[in-house]
Amino acid sequence: MSDFDRFDDRFAAEKFTPSDLMGLRSDLLQCNLDSFLAAEVLTSFLSGRGYGISSQEARRVASTIEGMGCRPEHIQQELERVARVM
């Protein structure tokens, strides 16, 4: 197996600051349950940092992040799971 075959376009090392993650959560909460707007906010957050995400995943993750008591560690885990290096 070559190095290219093992390459996964998900990011593993990138860590966002807790303040960035909580800022993202705050922005998502301001969308007032509009899943498409929340997905745009999340997509913009990631693309500004060199990552991409599908629209469907963005809507799902945005609703997860908006959940009560979502801590920065949980947000980081969700982003690591779905974001792709652009």
C-alpha positions, 0 to 999 in steps of 0.5 A: 500500500502506497502512502497515497493509498493510506491518505485520508482527506479528513484532518487529524491534527488540526485543533481549533481553539475552544474560543473559536469552537464556542464562537462557532456554536454561538453563531449556529445558535443565532440561526434559530433552527434554520438548518440550511443557514446553520450549514452555511455558517459551519461550511464558512467556518471550515472553508476559512480554515482550509477544510470542506464538508458536504451540505448534508453533513454540515446540516447534521453536524450543525444540529448536533453542535447546537445541542444543549451542553455541547462542549468544545471537545465534542465540537472538535470531535464532530469536526474531525469526523466530517471535515475534509482537507481542501 
